[in-house]
Amino acid sequence: MDLETLMHDYYITFSSKEGGEVLKDLANICYYNVSPYVPDSVRETDRRIAKQEVFMHIMEMLGEENFKKLQTEVLNNGE
């Protein structure tokens, strides 16, 4: 499978109503737009950073234009 096809598949997956709900949940558990830093816990900070990396990969695979669209429609409730 080529990269363009895979990126399209990511968009199809997360652009549906159900996919949008999953994307919201992933944003929440992956500390989207939240500092991963945990005072006095390097291990927990590293764990949160790793989760952010997964969400960043999803964003990259959606492509900038598609992610901005889903960010507005799904993650920011249309705002």
NULOSE-381740 format. One record per atom (N, C-alpha, C, CB): residue in three letters; x, z, y; residue number from 1. Coordinates in nm, 2 decimals, padded with zeros to 4 digits. Glycine has a CB too. Layout:
BEGIN
+------+--------+--------+--------+-------+
! ronu !      x !      z !      y ! kolmi !
+------+--------+--------+--------+-------+
!  ALA !      X !      Z !      Y !   NUM !
...
+------+--------+--------+--------+-------+
***
This chain:
BEGIN
+------+--------+--------+--------+-------+
! ronu !      x !      z !      y ! kolmi !
+------+--------+--------+--------+-------+
!  MET !  00.09 !  00.00 ! -00.12 !     1 !
!  MET !  00.00 !  00.00 !  00.00 !     1 !
!  MET !  00.09 !  00.00 !  00.12 !     1 !
!  MET ! -00.10 !  00.12 !  00.00 !     1 !
!  ASP !  00.06 ! -00.09 !  00.22 !     2 !
!  ASP !  00.14 ! -00.09 !  00.34 !     2 !
!  ASP !  00.09 !  00.01 !  00.44 !     2 !
!  ASP !  00.13 ! -00.23 !  00.40 !     2 !
!  LEU !  00.17 !  00.04 !  00.54 !     3 !
!  LEU !  00.15 !  00.15 !  00.64 !     3 !
!  LEU !  00.02 !  00.12 !  00.72 !     3 !
!  LEU !  00.26 !  00.16 !  00.73 !     3 !
!  GLU !  00.00 !  00.00 !  00.76 !     4 !
!  GLU ! -00.12 ! -00.04 !  00.83 !     4 !
!  GLU ! -00.25 !  00.00 !  00.76 !     4 !
!  GLU ! -00.12 ! -00.18 !  00.88 !     4 !
!  THR ! -00.25 ! -00.04 !  00.63 !     5 !
!  THR ! -00.37 ! -00.01 !  00.54 !     5 !
!  THR ! -00.39 !  00.14 !  00.53 !     5 !
!  THR ! -00.35 ! -00.08 !  00.41 !     5 !
!  LEU ! -00.28 !  00.21 !  00.51 !     6 !
!  LEU ! -00.28 !  00.36 !  00.49 !     6 !
!  LEU ! -00.34 !  00.42 !  00.62 !     6 !
!  LEU ! -00.15 !  00.41 !  00.45 !     6 !
!  MET ! -00.29 !  00.38 !  00.73 !     7 !
!  MET ! -00.34 !  00.43 !  00.86 !     7 !
!  MET ! -00.49 !  00.41 !  00.88 !     7 !
!  MET ! -00.26 !  00.37 !  00.98 !     7 !
!  HIS ! -00.53 !  00.29 !  00.84 !     8 !
!  HIS ! -00.67 !  00.25 !  00.84 !     8 !
!  HIS ! -00.75 !  00.35 !  00.75 !     8 !
!  HIS ! -00.70 !  00.11 !  00.80 !     8 !
!  ASP ! -00.70 !  00.38 !  00.63 !     9 !
!  ASP ! -00.77 !  00.47 !  00.54 !     9 !
!  ASP ! -00.78 !  00.61 !  00.60 !     9 !
!  ASP ! -00.69 !  00.47 !  00.41 !     9 !
!  TYR ! -00.67 !  00.66 !  00.67 !    10 !
!  TYR ! -00.68 !  00.79 !  00.74 !    10 !
!  TYR ! -00.80 !  00.78 !  00.84 !    10 !
!  TYR ! -00.55 !  00.82 !  00.80 !    10 !
!  TYR ! -00.80 !  00.68 !  00.92 !    11 !
!  TYR ! -00.91 !  00.67 !  01.02 !    11 !
!  TYR ! -01.05 !  00.67 !  00.95 !    11 !
!  TYR ! -00.89 !  00.54 !  01.10 !    11 !
!  ILE ! -01.07 !  00.59 !  00.85 !    12 !
!  ILE ! -01.19 !  00.59 !  00.78 !    12 !
!  ILE ! -01.23 !  00.73 !  00.72 !    12 !
!  ILE ! -01.19 !  00.48 !  00.66 !    12 !
!  THR ! -01.13 !  00.80 !  00.67 !    13 !
!  THR ! -01.15 !  00.93 !  00.61 !    13 !
!  THR ! -01.20 !  01.03 !  00.72 !    13 !
!  THR ! -01.03 !  00.98 !  00.55 !    13 !
!  PHE ! -01.13 !  01.03 !  00.84 !    14 !
!  PHE ! -01.16 !  01.13 !  00.93 !    14 !
!  PHE ! -01.26 !  01.09 !  01.04 !    14 !
!  PHE ! -01.03 !  01.17 !  01.00 !    14 !
!  SER ! -01.31 !  00.97 !  01.04 !    15 !
!  SER ! -01.40 !  00.93 !  01.15 !    15 !
!  SER ! -01.55 !  00.95 !  01.11 !    15 !
!  SER ! -01.38 !  00.78 !  01.18 !    15 !
!  SER ! -01.57 !  00.97 !  00.98 !    16 !
!  SER ! -01.71 !  01.00 !  00.94 !    16 !
!  SER ! -01.75 !  01.14 !  00.99 !    16 !
!  SER ! -01.73 !  00.99 !  00.78 !    16 !
!  LYS ! -01.88 !  01.17 !  00.98 !    17 !
!  LYS ! -01.93 !  01.30 !  01.02 !    17 !
!  LYS ! -01.86 !  01.41 !  00.94 !    17 !
!  LYS ! -02.08 !  01.31 !  01.01 !    17 !
!  GLU ! -01.86 !  01.39 !  00.81 !    18 !
!  GLU ! -01.80 !  01.48 !  00.72 !    18 !
!  GLU ! -01.65 !  01.49 !  00.74 !    18 !
!  GLU ! -01.83 !  01.45 !  00.57 !    18 !
!  GLY ! -01.59 !  01.38 !  00.76 !    19 !
!  GLY ! -01.44 !  01.38 !  00.79 !    19 !
!  GLY ! -01.41 !  01.45 !  00.91 !    19 !
!  GLY ! -01.39 !  01.24 !  00.79 !    19 !
!  GLY ! -01.50 !  01.44 !  01.01 !    20 !
!  GLY ! -01.48 !  01.51 !  01.14 !    20 !
!  GLY ! -01.48 !  01.66 !  01.12 !    20 !
!  GLY ! -01.58 !  01.47 !  01.24 !    20 !
!  GLU ! -01.57 !  01.70 !  01.03 !    21 !
!  GLU ! -01.58 !  01.85 !  01.01 !    21 !
!  GLU ! -01.46 !  01.90 !  00.94 !    21 !
!  GLU ! -01.71 !  01.88 !  00.92 !    21 !
!  VAL ! -01.40 !  01.82 !  00.84 !    22 !
!  VAL ! -01.28 !  01.85 !  00.78 !    22 !
!  VAL ! -01.16 !  01.85 !  00.88 !    22 !
!  VAL ! -01.25 !  01.75 !  00.66 !    22 !
!  LEU ! -01.16 !  01.76 !  00.97 !    23 !
!  LEU ! -01.05 !  01.75 !  01.07 !    23 !
!  LEU ! -01.06 !  01.87 !  01.16 !    23 !
!  LEU ! -01.07 !  01.62 !  01.15 !    23 !
!  LYS ! -01.18 !  01.92 !  01.20 !    24 !
!  LYS ! -01.19 !  02.04 !  01.27 !    24 !
!  LYS ! -01.14 !  02.16 !  01.20 !    24 !
!  LYS ! -01.34 !  02.06 !  01.31 !    24 !
!  ASP ! -01.17 !  02.17 !  01.07 !    25 !
!  ASP ! -01.13 !  02.28 !  00.99 !    25 !
!  ASP ! -00.97 !  02.28 !  00.98 !    25 !
!  ASP ! -01.19 !  02.28 !  00.85 !    25 !
!  LEU ! -00.92 !  02.16 !  00.95 !    26 !
!  LEU ! -00.77 !  02.15 !  00.94 !    26 !
!  LEU ! -00.71 !  02.18 !  01.08 !    26 !
!  LEU ! -00.73 !  02.01 !  00.90 !    26 !
!  ALA ! -00.76 !  02.14 !  01.19 !    27 !
!  ALA ! -00.71 !  02.18 !  01.32 !    27 !
!  ALA ! -00.70 !  02.33 !  01.34 !    27 !
!  ALA ! -00.79 !  02.11 !  01.43 !    27 !
!  ASN ! -00.81 !  02.39 !  01.29 !    28 !
!  ASN ! -00.82 !  02.54 !  01.30 !    28 !
!  ASN ! -00.71 !  02.61 !  01.21 !    28 !
!  ASN ! -00.96 !  02.59 !  01.26 !    28 !
!  ILE ! -00.70 !  02.57 !  01.09 !    29 !
!  ILE ! -00.61 !  02.64 !  01.00 !    29 !
!  ILE ! -00.47 !  02.59 !  01.01 !    29 !
!  ILE ! -00.65 !  02.62 !  00.85 !    29 !
!  CYS ! -00.45 !  02.48 !  01.09 !    30 !
!  CYS ! -00.31 !  02.43 !  01.11 !    30 !
!  CYS ! -00.26 !  02.47 !  01.25 !    30 !
!  CYS ! -00.30 !  02.28 !  01.09 !    30 !
!  TYR ! -00.33 !  02.56 !  01.32 !    31 !
!  TYR ! -00.29 !  02.60 !  01.45 !    31 !
!  TYR ! -00.27 !  02.49 !  01.55 !    31 !
!  TYR ! -00.16 !  02.68 !  01.44 !    31 !
!  TYR ! -00.36 !  02.40 !  01.55 !    32 !
!  TYR ! -00.36 !  02.29 !  01.65 !    32 !
!  TYR ! -00.38 !  02.35 !  01.79 !    32 !
!  TYR ! -00.47 !  02.19 !  01.62 !    32 !
!  ASN ! -00.29 !  02.31 !  01.88 !    33 !
!  ASN ! -00.30 !  02.36 !  02.02 !    33 !
!  ASN ! -00.28 !  02.51 !  02.03 !    33 !
!  ASN ! -00.42 !  02.32 !  02.09 !    33 !
!  VAL ! -00.22 !  02.58 !  01.94 !    34 !
!  VAL ! -00.20 !  02.72 !  01.94 !    34 !
!  VAL ! -00.05 !  02.74 !  01.91 !    34 !
!  VAL ! -00.29 !  02.80 !  01.84 !    34 !
!  SER !  00.01 !  02.84 !  01.97 !    35 !
!  SER !  00.15 !  02.87 !  01.95 !    35 !
!  SER !  00.16 !  02.93 !  01.80 !    35 !
!  SER !  00.21 !  02.97 !  02.05 !    35 !
!  PRO !  00.26 !  02.88 !  01.73 !    36 !
!  PRO !  00.28 !  02.93 !  01.59 !    36 !
!  PRO !  00.36 !  03.06 !  01.59 !    36 !
!  PRO !  00.34 !  02.82 !  01.51 !    36 !
!  TYR !  00.41 !  03.10 !  01.70 !    37 !
!  TYR !  00.50 !  03.21 !  01.70 !    37 !
!  TYR !  00.43 !  03.34 !  01.67 !    37 !
!  TYR !  00.56 !  03.22 !  01.84 !    37 !
!  VAL !  00.49 !  03.42 !  01.58 !    38 !
!  VAL !  00.44 !  03.55 !  01.54 !    38 !
!  VAL !  00.56 !  03.65 !  01.56 !    38 !
!  VAL !  00.39 !  03.55 !  01.39 !    38 !
!  PRO !  00.54 !  03.74 !  01.66 !    39 !
!  PRO !  00.65 !  03.83 !  01.69 !    39 !
!  PRO !  00.69 !  03.91 !  01.56 !    39 !
!  PRO !  00.60 !  03.93 !  01.80 !    39 !
!  ASP !  00.81 !  03.93 !  01.54 !    40 !
!  ASP !  00.87 !  04.01 !  01.43 !    40 !
!  ASP !  00.84 !  03.95 !  01.30 !    40 !
!  ASP !  00.81 !  04.15 !  01.44 !    40 !
!  SER !  00.81 !  03.82 !  01.29 !    41 !
!  SER !  00.78 !  03.76 !  01.15 !    41 !
!  SER !  00.83 !  03.62 !  01.15 !    41 !
!  SER !  00.64 !  03.77 !  01.11 !    41 !
!  VAL !  00.96 !  03.60 !  01.12 !    42 !
!  VAL !  01.01 !  03.46 !  01.11 !    42 !
!  VAL !  00.94 !  03.39 !  01.00 !    42 !
!  VAL !  01.16 !  03.47 !  01.08 !    42 !
!  ARG !  00.91 !  03.46 !  00.89 !    43 !
!  ARG !  00.85 !  03.39 !  00.78 !    43 !
!  ARG !  00.71 !  03.34 !  00.81 !    43 !
!  ARG !  00.83 !  03.49 !  00.66 !    43 !
!  GLU !  00.63 !  03.42 !  00.88 !    44 !
!  GLU !  00.49 !  03.37 !  00.92 !    44 !
!  GLU !  00.50 !  03.26 !  01.03 !    44 !
!  GLU !  00.41 !  03.49 !  00.98 !    44 !
!  THR !  00.60 !  03.28 !  01.12 !    45 !
!  THR !  00.62 !  03.17 !  01.22 !    45 !
!  THR !  00.65 !  03.04 !  01.15 !    45 !
!  THR !  00.73 !  03.21 !  01.32 !    45 !
!  ASP !  00.74 !  03.04 !  01.05 !    46 !
!  ASP !  00.78 !  02.92 !  00.98 !    46 !
!  ASP !  00.66 !  02.86 !  00.90 !    46 !
!  ASP !  00.89 !  02.95 !  00.88 !    46 !
!  ARG !  00.58 !  02.95 !  00.84 !    47 !
!  ARG !  00.46 !  02.90 !  00.77 !    47 !
!  ARG !  00.36 !  02.83 !  00.86 !    47 !
!  ARG !  00.39 !  03.02 !  00.70 !    47 !
!  ARG !  00.34 !  02.89 !  00.98 !    48 !
!  ARG !  00.25 !  02.82 !  01.08 !    48 !
!  ARG !  00.31 !  02.69 !  01.13 !    48 !
!  ARG !  00.23 !  02.92 !  01.19 !    48 !
!  ILE !  00.44 !  02.69 !  01.15 !    49 !
!  ILE !  00.50 !  02.56 !  01.19 !    49 !
!  ILE !  00.48 !  02.46 !  01.08 !    49 !
!  ILE !  00.65 !  02.58 !  01.22 !    49 !
!  ALA !  00.50 !  02.49 !  00.96 !    50 !
!  ALA !  00.48 !  02.40 !  00.85 !    50 !
!  ALA !  00.34 !  02.34 !  00.85 !    50 !
!  ALA !  00.52 !  02.46 !  00.71 !    50 !
!  LYS !  00.24 !  02.43 !  00.87 !    51 !
!  LYS !  00.10 !  02.38 !  00.88 !    51 !
!  LYS !  00.08 !  02.29 !  00.99 !    51 !
!  LYS !  00.01 !  02.50 !  00.89 !    51 !
!  GLN !  00.14 !  02.32 !  01.11 !    52 !
!  GLN !  00.13 !  02.23 !  01.22 !    52 !
!  GLN !  00.19 !  02.09 !  01.19 !    52 !
!  GLN !  00.21 !  02.29 !  01.34 !    52 !
!  GLU !  00.30 !  02.09 !  01.11 !    53 !
!  GLU !  00.36 !  01.96 !  01.07 !    53 !
!  GLU !  00.27 !  01.88 !  00.99 !    53 !
!  GLU !  00.49 !  01.99 !  00.99 !    53 !
!  VAL !  00.19 !  01.94 !  00.91 !    54 !
!  VAL !  00.09 !  01.86 !  00.83 !    54 !
!  VAL ! -00.01 !  01.80 !  00.92 !    54 !
!  VAL !  00.02 !  01.95 !  00.72 !    54 !
!  PHE ! -00.06 !  01.88 !  01.02 !    55 !
!  PHE ! -00.16 !  01.83 !  01.11 !    55 !
!  PHE ! -00.10 !  01.72 !  01.20 !    55 !
!  PHE ! -00.22 !  01.94 !  01.20 !    55 !
!  MET !  00.02 !  01.73 !  01.24 !    56 !
!  MET !  00.09 !  01.63 !  01.32 !    56 !
!  MET !  00.10 !  01.50 !  01.24 !    56 !
!  MET !  00.23 !  01.68 !  01.36 !    56 !
!  HIS !  00.13 !  01.51 !  01.11 !    57 !
!  HIS !  00.13 !  01.39 !  01.03 !    57 !
!  HIS !  00.00 !  01.32 !  01.03 !    57 !
!  HIS !  00.18 !  01.43 !  00.88 !    57 !
!  ILE ! -00.11 !  01.40 !  01.01 !    58 !
!  ILE ! -00.24 !  01.33 !  01.01 !    58 !
!  ILE ! -00.26 !  01.26 !  01.15 !    58 !
!  ILE ! -00.35 !  01.44 !  00.99 !    58 !
!  MET ! -00.23 !  01.33 !  01.26 !    59 !
!  MET ! -00.24 !  01.27 !  01.39 !    59 !
!  MET ! -00.16 !  01.14 !  01.40 !    59 !
!  MET ! -00.20 !  01.36 !  01.50 !    59 !
!  GLU ! -00.04 !  01.14 !  01.35 !    60 !
!  GLU !  00.04 !  01.02 !  01.35 !    60 !
!  GLU ! -00.02 !  00.91 !  01.27 !    60 !
!  GLU !  00.18 !  01.05 !  01.30 !    60 !
!  MET ! -00.07 !  00.94 !  01.15 !    61 !
!  MET ! -00.13 !  00.84 !  01.07 !    61 !
!  MET ! -00.26 !  00.79 !  01.12 !    61 !
!  MET ! -00.16 !  00.90 !  00.93 !    61 !
!  LEU ! -00.33 !  00.86 !  01.21 !    62 !
!  LEU ! -00.45 !  00.81 !  01.27 !    62 !
!  LEU ! -00.42 !  00.71 !  01.38 !    62 !
!  LEU ! -00.53 !  00.93 !  01.33 !    62 !
!  GLY ! -00.30 !  00.72 !  01.43 !    63 !
!  GLY ! -00.26 !  00.64 !  01.54 !    63 !
!  GLY ! -00.30 !  00.70 !  01.67 !    63 !
!  GLY ! -00.31 !  00.49 !  01.53 !    63 !
!  GLU ! -00.23 !  00.68 !  01.78 !    64 !
!  GLU ! -00.25 !  00.74 !  01.91 !    64 !
!  GLU ! -00.40 !  00.72 !  01.96 !    64 !
!  GLU ! -00.15 !  00.70 !  02.01 !    64 !
!  GLU ! -00.44 !  00.59 !  01.96 !    65 !
!  GLU ! -00.57 !  00.56 !  02.01 !    65 !
!  GLU ! -00.68 !  00.62 !  01.93 !    65 !
!  GLU ! -00.59 !  00.40 !  02.02 !    65 !
!  ASN ! -00.67 !  00.61 !  01.80 !    66 !
!  ASN ! -00.78 !  00.67 !  01.71 !    66 !
!  ASN ! -00.78 !  00.82 !  01.72 !    66 !
!  ASN ! -00.75 !  00.62 !  01.57 !    66 !
!  PHE ! -00.66 !  00.88 !  01.73 !    67 !
!  PHE ! -00.65 !  01.02 !  01.74 !    67 !
!  PHE ! -00.72 !  01.07 !  01.87 !    67 !
!  PHE ! -00.51 !  01.08 !  01.73 !    67 !
!  LYS ! -00.68 !  01.00 !  01.98 !    68 !
!  LYS ! -00.74 !  01.04 !  02.11 !    68 !
!  LYS ! -00.90 !  01.03 !  02.10 !    68 !
!  LYS ! -00.69 !  00.95 !  02.22 !    68 !
!  LYS ! -00.95 !  00.93 !  02.04 !    69 !
!  LYS ! -01.09 !  00.91 !  02.02 !    69 !
!  LYS ! -01.15 !  01.03 !  01.94 !    69 !
!  LYS ! -01.12 !  00.78 !  01.96 !    69 !
!  LEU ! -01.09 !  01.06 !  01.83 !    70 !
!  LEU ! -01.14 !  01.17 !  01.74 !    70 !
!  LEU ! -01.12 !  01.31 !  01.81 !    70 !
!  LEU ! -01.07 !  01.17 !  01.61 !    70 !
!  GLN ! -01.01 !  01.32 !  01.89 !    71 !
!  GLN ! -00.99 !  01.44 !  01.96 !    71 !
!  GLN ! -01.10 !  01.47 !  02.05 !    71 !
!  GLN ! -00.85 !  01.44 !  02.03 !    71 !
!  THR ! -01.14 !  01.37 !  02.13 !    72 !
!  THR ! -01.25 !  01.39 !  02.22 !    72 !
!  THR ! -01.38 !  01.41 !  02.15 !    72 !
!  THR ! -01.26 !  01.26 !  02.31 !    72 !
!  GLU ! -01.41 !  01.33 !  02.05 !    73 !
!  GLU ! -01.54 !  01.33 !  01.99 !    73 !
!  GLU ! -01.56 !  01.45 !  01.89 !    73 !
!  GLU ! -01.57 !  01.21 !  01.91 !    73 !
!  VAL ! -01.45 !  01.48 !  01.82 !    74 !
!  VAL ! -01.46 !  01.58 !  01.72 !    74 !
!  VAL ! -01.40 !  01.72 !  01.76 !    74 !
!  VAL ! -01.40 !  01.53 !  01.59 !    74 !
!  LEU ! -01.28 !  01.72 !  01.80 !    75 !
!  LEU ! -01.21 !  01.84 !  01.82 !    75 !
!  LEU ! -01.25 !  01.91 !  01.95 !    75 !
!  LEU ! -01.06 !  01.82 !  01.82 !    75 !
!  ASN ! -01.29 !  01.83 !  02.05 !    76 !
!  ASN ! -01.33 !  01.88 !  02.18 !    76 !
!  ASN ! -01.48 !  01.87 !  02.20 !    76 !
!  ASN ! -01.26 !  01.81 !  02.29 !    76 !
!  ASN ! -01.55 !  01.85 !  02.10 !    77 !
!  ASN ! -01.70 !  01.84 !  02.11 !    77 !
!  ASN ! -01.75 !  01.74 !  02.21 !    77 !
!  ASN ! -01.76 !  01.97 !  02.13 !    77 !
!  GLY ! -01.69 !  01.62 !  02.22 !    78 !
!  GLY ! -01.73 !  01.52 !  02.31 !    78 !
!  GLY ! -01.69 !  01.54 !  02.46 !    78 !
!  GLY ! -01.88 !  01.51 !  02.31 !    78 !
!  GLU ! -01.61 !  01.64 !  02.48 !    79 !
!  GLU ! -01.57 !  01.67 !  02.62 !    79 !
!  GLU ! -01.44 !  01.60 !  02.65 !    79 !
!  GLU ! -01.56 !  01.81 !  02.65 !    79 !
+------+--------+--------+--------+-------+
***
